[in-house]
Amino acid sequence: MSGVVVRRMTLLRGASLLVSVGLYLWCLQHNSFTLAVWYFAIATVFHYIVLFGMFAETSFSQPWSKGLIARFGEERGFRIAEAWMTLVFFHNGASTSLMVSASAAQGLDFLPAWACSLVGIGLSCVGLPVKIWATMIVGIDTYYYRDLFLRRPLGEFQARGPYKIFANPMYGIGHLHGYGTALVAASLPALVIVAINQACVWLFYVTVERPHVRKIFAETT
Protein backbone atom coordinates (compact mmCIF):
# COMPACT_ATOMS: atom_id res chain seq x y z
CA MET A 1 0.00 0.00 0.00
CA SER A 2 2.92 2.36 0.68
CA GLY A 3 4.61 1.62 -2.63
CA VAL A 4 6.88 -1.17 -1.37
CA VAL A 5 6.29 -4.71 -2.67
CA VAL A 6 8.91 -6.66 -0.71
CA ARG A 7 8.58 -9.97 -2.54
CA ARG A 8 9.28 -8.27 -5.87
CA MET A 9 12.13 -6.08 -4.73
CA THR A 10 15.03 -5.82 -7.17
CA LEU A 11 18.32 -3.97 -7.02
CA LEU A 12 16.94 -1.16 -9.18
CA ARG A 13 13.74 -0.91 -7.14
CA GLY A 14 15.75 -0.93 -3.92
CA ALA A 15 17.98 1.87 -5.20
CA SER A 16 15.00 3.99 -6.27
CA LEU A 17 13.37 3.38 -2.88
CA LEU A 18 16.51 4.51 -1.04
CA VAL A 19 16.66 7.68 -3.14
CA SER A 20 12.95 8.31 -2.53
CA VAL A 21 13.28 7.81 1.22
CA GLY A 22 16.35 10.06 1.26
CA LEU A 23 14.44 12.80 -0.58
CA TYR A 24 11.52 12.50 1.83
CA LEU A 25 13.77 12.66 4.91
CA TRP A 26 15.59 15.68 3.49
CA CYS A 27 12.27 17.45 2.95
CA LEU A 28 11.10 16.43 6.41
CA GLN A 29 14.25 17.83 7.98
CA HIS A 30 13.61 21.23 6.37
CA ASN A 31 9.89 20.99 7.24
CA SER A 32 9.03 23.94 5.00
CA PHE A 33 5.42 24.60 4.09
CA THR A 34 6.40 25.92 0.64
CA LEU A 35 8.54 22.85 0.02
CA ALA A 36 5.65 20.62 1.15
CA VAL A 37 3.28 22.30 -1.32
CA TRP A 38 5.72 21.84 -4.19
CA TYR A 39 6.44 18.24 -3.24
CA PHE A 40 2.74 17.40 -3.11
CA ALA A 41 2.01 19.18 -6.40
CA ILE A 42 4.84 17.43 -8.28
CA ALA A 43 4.08 14.04 -6.72
CA THR A 44 0.38 14.36 -7.58
CA VAL A 45 0.99 15.36 -11.19
CA PHE A 46 3.51 12.54 -11.59
CA HIS A 47 1.11 10.08 -9.92
CA TYR A 48 -1.78 10.74 -12.27
CA ILE A 49 0.34 11.07 -15.40
CA VAL A 50 1.46 7.51 -14.69
CA LEU A 51 -2.03 6.20 -13.84
CA PHE A 52 -3.88 7.84 -16.74
CA GLY A 53 -1.01 7.25 -19.16
CA MET A 54 -0.76 3.60 -18.19
CA PHE A 55 -4.46 2.75 -18.38
CA ALA A 56 -6.54 5.44 -20.11
CA GLU A 57 -7.54 4.69 -23.68
CA THR A 58 -8.60 7.60 -25.87
CA SER A 59 -9.27 8.22 -29.54
CA PHE A 60 -5.86 9.91 -29.72
CA SER A 61 -3.63 7.41 -27.92
CA GLN A 62 -3.33 3.88 -26.62
CA PRO A 63 -2.54 3.19 -22.95
CA TRP A 64 1.10 2.55 -22.12
CA SER A 65 0.10 -0.89 -20.81
CA LYS A 66 -0.58 -2.13 -24.34
CA GLY A 67 2.84 -0.97 -25.50
CA LEU A 68 4.56 -2.66 -22.56
CA ILE A 69 2.74 -5.94 -23.23
CA ALA A 70 3.55 -5.79 -26.94
CA ARG A 71 7.25 -5.21 -26.26
CA PHE A 72 7.93 -7.22 -23.10
CA GLY A 73 5.01 -9.61 -22.70
CA GLU A 74 2.40 -9.62 -19.95
CA GLU A 75 4.53 -10.62 -16.96
CA ARG A 76 7.60 -8.47 -17.54
CA GLY A 77 5.44 -5.62 -18.81
CA PHE A 78 3.41 -5.64 -15.62
CA ARG A 79 6.57 -5.69 -13.48
CA ILE A 80 7.75 -2.54 -15.24
CA ALA A 81 4.36 -0.87 -14.77
CA GLU A 82 4.25 -1.98 -11.13
CA ALA A 83 7.71 -0.48 -10.53
CA TRP A 84 6.48 2.90 -11.77
CA MET A 85 3.36 2.64 -9.63
CA THR A 86 5.33 1.76 -6.50
CA LEU A 87 7.30 4.96 -7.05
CA VAL A 88 4.27 7.21 -7.45
CA PHE A 89 2.39 5.52 -4.58
CA PHE A 90 5.34 6.13 -2.26
CA HIS A 91 5.66 9.81 -3.13
CA ASN A 92 1.91 10.30 -2.92
CA GLY A 93 1.96 9.10 0.69
CA ALA A 94 5.25 10.81 1.56
CA SER A 95 4.17 14.19 0.20
CA THR A 96 0.92 13.99 2.16
CA SER A 97 2.86 13.12 5.31
CA LEU A 98 5.21 16.05 4.77
CA MET A 99 2.27 18.43 4.37
CA VAL A 100 0.77 17.22 7.66
CA SER A 101 4.09 17.84 9.41
CA ALA A 102 4.87 21.19 7.78
CA SER A 103 1.38 22.66 8.30
CA ALA A 104 0.64 21.37 11.82
CA ALA A 105 -1.45 23.75 13.94
CA GLN A 106 -2.42 25.90 10.94
CA GLY A 107 -5.96 26.94 10.11
CA LEU A 108 -7.97 24.99 12.69
CA ASP A 109 -7.19 27.03 15.79
CA PHE A 110 -10.90 27.97 16.03
CA LEU A 111 -11.67 24.34 16.98
CA PRO A 112 -10.83 22.82 20.38
CA ALA A 113 -7.64 20.79 20.18
CA TRP A 114 -9.22 17.92 22.09
CA ALA A 115 -12.10 17.74 19.60
CA CYS A 116 -9.72 17.64 16.61
CA SER A 117 -7.68 14.89 18.24
CA LEU A 118 -10.71 12.85 19.29
CA VAL A 119 -12.41 13.00 15.87
CA GLY A 120 -9.10 12.50 14.07
CA ILE A 121 -8.20 9.38 16.05
CA GLY A 122 -11.71 8.03 15.49
CA LEU A 123 -11.50 8.53 11.72
CA SER A 124 -8.05 6.94 11.62
CA CYS A 125 -9.22 3.93 13.62
CA VAL A 126 -11.92 3.36 11.00
CA GLY A 127 -10.22 4.34 7.74
CA LEU A 128 -6.86 2.59 8.01
CA PRO A 129 -8.17 -0.85 9.06
CA VAL A 130 -10.84 -0.72 6.34
CA LYS A 131 -8.27 0.14 3.69
CA ILE A 132 -5.94 -2.64 4.81
CA TRP A 133 -8.87 -5.09 4.98
CA ALA A 134 -10.08 -4.13 1.50
CA THR A 135 -6.54 -4.48 0.12
CA MET A 136 -6.19 -7.95 1.64
CA ILE A 137 -9.48 -9.04 0.05
CA VAL A 138 -8.74 -7.86 -3.49
CA GLY A 139 -5.05 -8.80 -3.25
CA ILE A 140 -1.89 -6.81 -3.81
CA ASP A 141 -1.93 -7.50 -7.57
CA THR A 142 -5.35 -5.92 -7.95
CA TYR A 143 -4.24 -3.06 -5.69
CA TYR A 144 -1.53 -2.40 -8.27
CA TYR A 145 -4.10 -2.66 -11.09
CA ARG A 146 -2.90 -5.94 -12.60
CA ASP A 147 -6.44 -6.66 -13.84
CA LEU A 148 -6.59 -3.24 -15.47
CA PHE A 149 -3.15 -3.79 -16.99
CA LEU A 150 -4.11 -7.17 -18.49
CA ARG A 151 -7.65 -6.05 -19.37
CA ARG A 152 -9.19 -9.16 -17.84
CA PRO A 153 -10.36 -10.26 -14.38
CA LEU A 154 -7.83 -11.99 -12.13
CA GLY A 155 -10.53 -14.16 -10.59
CA GLU A 156 -14.13 -14.13 -9.49
CA PHE A 157 -14.82 -11.21 -7.17
CA GLN A 158 -16.84 -11.95 -4.05
CA ALA A 159 -18.39 -9.21 -1.94
CA ARG A 160 -16.71 -9.95 1.38
CA GLY A 161 -15.67 -7.89 4.37
CA PRO A 162 -16.13 -4.13 3.81
CA TYR A 163 -17.30 -4.82 0.24
CA LYS A 164 -20.51 -6.21 1.72
CA ILE A 165 -21.32 -2.75 3.03
CA PHE A 166 -19.54 -0.30 0.73
CA ALA A 167 -19.29 -0.33 -3.07
CA ASN A 168 -15.74 1.03 -2.97
CA PRO A 169 -14.31 0.99 0.57
CA MET A 170 -10.76 1.60 -0.64
CA TYR A 171 -11.43 4.97 -2.26
CA GLY A 172 -14.19 6.01 0.15
CA ILE A 173 -13.92 4.93 3.79
CA GLY A 174 -10.30 4.01 3.15
CA HIS A 175 -9.36 7.70 2.96
CA LEU A 176 -10.71 8.59 6.39
CA HIS A 177 -7.37 8.07 8.11
CA GLY A 178 -5.91 10.84 5.92
CA TYR A 179 -8.49 13.28 7.22
CA GLY A 180 -7.97 11.88 10.71
CA THR A 181 -4.23 12.51 10.63
CA ALA A 182 -4.80 16.06 9.38
CA LEU A 183 -7.26 16.70 12.22
CA VAL A 184 -4.88 15.36 14.86
CA ALA A 185 -2.27 17.77 13.45
CA ALA A 186 -4.93 20.55 13.47
CA SER A 187 -3.96 21.34 9.87
CA LEU A 188 -6.41 22.88 7.42
CA PRO A 189 -3.92 22.69 4.49
CA ALA A 190 -3.49 18.97 5.14
CA LEU A 191 -7.27 18.48 5.08
CA VAL A 192 -7.37 20.26 1.73
CA ILE A 193 -4.64 18.13 0.13
CA VAL A 194 -6.22 14.91 1.42
CA ALA A 195 -9.48 16.04 -0.21
CA ILE A 196 -7.64 16.85 -3.45
CA ASN A 197 -5.99 13.44 -3.37
CA GLN A 198 -9.30 11.67 -2.89
CA ALA A 199 -10.97 13.72 -5.63
CA CYS A 200 -8.18 12.78 -8.06
CA VAL A 201 -8.43 9.06 -7.34
CA TRP A 202 -12.22 9.19 -7.73
CA LEU A 203 -11.75 10.94 -11.08
CA PHE A 204 -9.47 8.10 -12.18
CA TYR A 205 -11.95 5.53 -10.88
CA VAL A 206 -14.98 7.06 -12.63
CA THR A 207 -13.28 7.72 -15.98
CA VAL A 208 -10.94 4.71 -16.29
CA GLU A 209 -11.27 1.99 -13.66
CA ARG A 210 -15.04 1.63 -13.28
CA PRO A 211 -15.75 1.35 -17.04
CA HIS A 212 -13.06 -1.34 -17.23
CA VAL A 213 -14.51 -3.30 -14.29
CA ARG A 214 -18.03 -3.14 -15.73
CA LYS A 215 -16.82 -4.22 -19.15
CA ILE A 216 -14.74 -7.23 -18.09
CA PHE A 217 -17.36 -8.58 -15.71
CA ALA A 218 -20.09 -8.08 -18.33
CA GLU A 219 -17.98 -10.15 -20.74
CA THR A 220 -17.58 -12.97 -18.23
CA THR A 221 -21.29 -13.24 -17.31
C-alpha positions as CSV (number, residue, x, y, z in Angstrom):
1,M,0.0,0.0,0.0
2,S,2.9,2.4,0.7
3,G,4.6,1.6,-2.6
4,V,6.9,-1.2,-1.4
5,V,6.3,-4.7,-2.7
6,V,8.9,-6.7,-0.7
7,R,8.6,-10.0,-2.5
8,R,9.3,-8.3,-5.9
9,M,12.1,-6.1,-4.7
10,T,15.0,-5.8,-7.2
11,L,18.3,-4.0,-7.0
12,L,16.9,-1.2,-9.2
13,R,13.7,-0.9,-7.1
14,G,15.7,-0.9,-3.9
15,A,18.0,1.9,-5.2
16,S,15.0,4.0,-6.3
17,L,13.4,3.4,-2.9
18,L,16.5,4.5,-1.0
19,V,16.7,7.7,-3.1
20,S,12.9,8.3,-2.5
21,V,13.3,7.8,1.2
22,G,16.3,10.1,1.3
23,L,14.4,12.8,-0.6
24,Y,11.5,12.5,1.8
25,L,13.8,12.7,4.9
26,W,15.6,15.7,3.5
27,C,12.3,17.5,2.9
28,L,11.1,16.4,6.4
29,Q,14.2,17.8,8.0
30,H,13.6,21.2,6.4
31,N,9.9,21.0,7.2
32,S,9.0,23.9,5.0
33,F,5.4,24.6,4.1
34,T,6.4,25.9,0.6
35,L,8.5,22.8,0.0
36,A,5.7,20.6,1.1
37,V,3.3,22.3,-1.3
38,W,5.7,21.8,-4.2
39,Y,6.4,18.2,-3.2
40,F,2.7,17.4,-3.1
41,A,2.0,19.2,-6.4
42,I,4.8,17.4,-8.3
43,A,4.1,14.0,-6.7
44,T,0.4,14.4,-7.6
45,V,1.0,15.4,-11.2
46,F,3.5,12.5,-11.6
47,H,1.1,10.1,-9.9
48,Y,-1.8,10.7,-12.3
49,I,0.3,11.1,-15.4
50,V,1.5,7.5,-14.7
51,L,-2.0,6.2,-13.8
52,F,-3.9,7.8,-16.7
53,G,-1.0,7.3,-19.2
54,M,-0.8,3.6,-18.2
55,F,-4.5,2.8,-18.4
56,A,-6.5,5.4,-20.1
57,E,-7.5,4.7,-23.7
58,T,-8.6,7.6,-25.9
59,S,-9.3,8.2,-29.5
60,F,-5.9,9.9,-29.7
61,S,-3.6,7.4,-27.9
62,Q,-3.3,3.9,-26.6
63,P,-2.5,3.2,-23.0
64,W,1.1,2.5,-22.1
65,S,0.1,-0.9,-20.8
66,K,-0.6,-2.1,-24.3
67,G,2.8,-1.0,-25.5
68,L,4.6,-2.7,-22.6
69,I,2.7,-5.9,-23.2
70,A,3.6,-5.8,-26.9
71,R,7.3,-5.2,-26.3
72,F,7.9,-7.2,-23.1
73,G,5.0,-9.6,-22.7
74,E,2.4,-9.6,-19.9
75,E,4.5,-10.6,-17.0
76,R,7.6,-8.5,-17.5
77,G,5.4,-5.6,-18.8
78,F,3.4,-5.6,-15.6
79,R,6.6,-5.7,-13.5
80,I,7.8,-2.5,-15.2
81,A,4.4,-0.9,-14.8
82,E,4.3,-2.0,-11.1
83,A,7.7,-0.5,-10.5
84,W,6.5,2.9,-11.8
85,M,3.4,2.6,-9.6
86,T,5.3,1.8,-6.5
87,L,7.3,5.0,-7.0
88,V,4.3,7.2,-7.4
89,F,2.4,5.5,-4.6
90,F,5.3,6.1,-2.3
91,H,5.7,9.8,-3.1
92,N,1.9,10.3,-2.9
93,G,2.0,9.1,0.7
94,A,5.2,10.8,1.6
95,S,4.2,14.2,0.2
96,T,0.9,14.0,2.2
97,S,2.9,13.1,5.3
98,L,5.2,16.1,4.8
99,M,2.3,18.4,4.4
100,V,0.8,17.2,7.7
101,S,4.1,17.8,9.4
102,A,4.9,21.2,7.8
103,S,1.4,22.7,8.3
104,A,0.6,21.4,11.8
105,A,-1.4,23.8,13.9
106,Q,-2.4,25.9,10.9
107,G,-6.0,26.9,10.1
108,L,-8.0,25.0,12.7
109,D,-7.2,27.0,15.8
110,F,-10.9,28.0,16.0
111,L,-11.7,24.3,17.0
112,P,-10.8,22.8,20.4
113,A,-7.6,20.8,20.2
114,W,-9.2,17.9,22.1
115,A,-12.1,17.7,19.6
116,C,-9.7,17.6,16.6
117,S,-7.7,14.9,18.2
118,L,-10.7,12.9,19.3
119,V,-12.4,13.0,15.9
120,G,-9.1,12.5,14.1
121,I,-8.2,9.4,16.1
122,G,-11.7,8.0,15.5
123,L,-11.5,8.5,11.7
124,S,-8.0,6.9,11.6
125,C,-9.2,3.9,13.6
126,V,-11.9,3.4,11.0
127,G,-10.2,4.3,7.7
128,L,-6.9,2.6,8.0
129,P,-8.2,-0.9,9.1
130,V,-10.8,-0.7,6.3
131,K,-8.3,0.1,3.7
132,I,-5.9,-2.6,4.8
133,W,-8.9,-5.1,5.0
134,A,-10.1,-4.1,1.5
135,T,-6.5,-4.5,0.1
136,M,-6.2,-7.9,1.6
137,I,-9.5,-9.0,0.1
138,V,-8.7,-7.9,-3.5
139,G,-5.1,-8.8,-3.3
140,I,-1.9,-6.8,-3.8
141,D,-1.9,-7.5,-7.6
142,T,-5.4,-5.9,-8.0
143,Y,-4.2,-3.1,-5.7
144,Y,-1.5,-2.4,-8.3
145,Y,-4.1,-2.7,-11.1
146,R,-2.9,-5.9,-12.6
147,D,-6.4,-6.7,-13.8
148,L,-6.6,-3.2,-15.5
149,F,-3.1,-3.8,-17.0
150,L,-4.1,-7.2,-18.5
151,R,-7.7,-6.0,-19.4
152,R,-9.2,-9.2,-17.8
153,P,-10.4,-10.3,-14.4
154,L,-7.8,-12.0,-12.1
155,G,-10.5,-14.2,-10.6
156,E,-14.1,-14.1,-9.5
157,F,-14.8,-11.2,-7.2
158,Q,-16.8,-11.9,-4.1
159,A,-18.4,-9.2,-1.9
160,R,-16.7,-10.0,1.4
161,G,-15.7,-7.9,4.4
162,P,-16.1,-4.1,3.8
163,Y,-17.3,-4.8,0.2
164,K,-20.5,-6.2,1.7
165,I,-21.3,-2.8,3.0
166,F,-19.5,-0.3,0.7
167,A,-19.3,-0.3,-3.1
168,N,-15.7,1.0,-3.0
169,P,-14.3,1.0,0.6
170,M,-10.8,1.6,-0.6
171,Y,-11.4,5.0,-2.3
172,G,-14.2,6.0,0.2
173,I,-13.9,4.9,3.8
174,G,-10.3,4.0,3.1
175,H,-9.4,7.7,3.0
176,L,-10.7,8.6,6.4
177,H,-7.4,8.1,8.1
178,G,-5.9,10.8,5.9
179,Y,-8.5,13.3,7.2
180,G,-8.0,11.9,10.7
181,T,-4.2,12.5,10.6
182,A,-4.8,16.1,9.4
183,L,-7.3,16.7,12.2
184,V,-4.9,15.4,14.9
185,A,-2.3,17.8,13.5
186,A,-4.9,20.5,13.5
187,S,-4.0,21.3,9.9
188,L,-6.4,22.9,7.4
189,P,-3.9,22.7,4.5
190,A,-3.5,19.0,5.1
191,L,-7.3,18.5,5.1
192,V,-7.4,20.3,1.7
193,I,-4.6,18.1,0.1
194,V,-6.2,14.9,1.4
195,A,-9.5,16.0,-0.2
196,I,-7.6,16.9,-3.5
197,N,-6.0,13.4,-3.4
198,Q,-9.3,11.7,-2.9
199,A,-11.0,13.7,-5.6
200,C,-8.2,12.8,-8.1
201,V,-8.4,9.1,-7.3
202,W,-12.2,9.2,-7.7
203,L,-11.8,10.9,-11.1
204,F,-9.5,8.1,-12.2
205,Y,-12.0,5.5,-10.9
206,V,-15.0,7.1,-12.6
207,T,-13.3,7.7,-16.0
208,V,-10.9,4.7,-16.3
209,E,-11.3,2.0,-13.7
210,R,-15.0,1.6,-13.3
211,P,-15.7,1.4,-17.0
212,H,-13.1,-1.3,-17.2
213,V,-14.5,-3.3,-14.3
214,R,-18.0,-3.1,-15.7
215,K,-16.8,-4.2,-19.2
216,I,-14.7,-7.2,-18.1
217,F,-17.4,-8.6,-15.7
218,A,-20.1,-8.1,-18.3
219,E,-18.0,-10.1,-20.7
220,T,-17.6,-13.0,-18.2
221,T,-21.3,-13.2,-17.3
